[in-house]
Amino acid sequence: MANDKDDLSSITGLPEELGIDEDLGRTEQRLVIRTEKRRYDKPVTVVEGFDPSEVDVKELASELKRKMATGGTVHEGAIELQGDHRERSSTYYRTRDIRSNRDGRRGR
C-alpha cells in the first residue's frame, strides 16, 4: 500500500516539492480540546485527535509546554497540560492551520 504522501500527491496532481501535502494533512485533522478535573479538583487540558502519521505528538507537547509555561505529558496519543489552557491552545493551533473543536463543540 502506498503511503499517505503519495496518495495526496496523486490526488492533488501537484509536485511534492511544493509542500502542499503537509498543509492538507494539517487541515484534515480535527482536534478536540477539553478540560477534566483530576486530583484535588485541579483542571487538566486534554488535546486529542492527532493523526500520528502527520504529527510528532511528543515534540508538539514539548513546544506547547514551553509556550504555555506549564507541565504536561503525552498519554495514549493525547496531550495533557496542567491547568485550563483551552483558549490559549486553541489559538496556538489556529496559527498552525490545525482545526480544533474546543470542548467538543463545532470548530470554526
Buried (B, 14 or more C-beta within 10 A) or exposed (E): EEEBBEEBBEEEEBEEEEEBBBEBBBEEBEBBBBBEEEEEEEBBBBBBBBBEEBBEBEEBBBEBBEEBEBEBEBEEEBBBBBBEBBEBBBEBBEEEEBBBBBEEEEBE
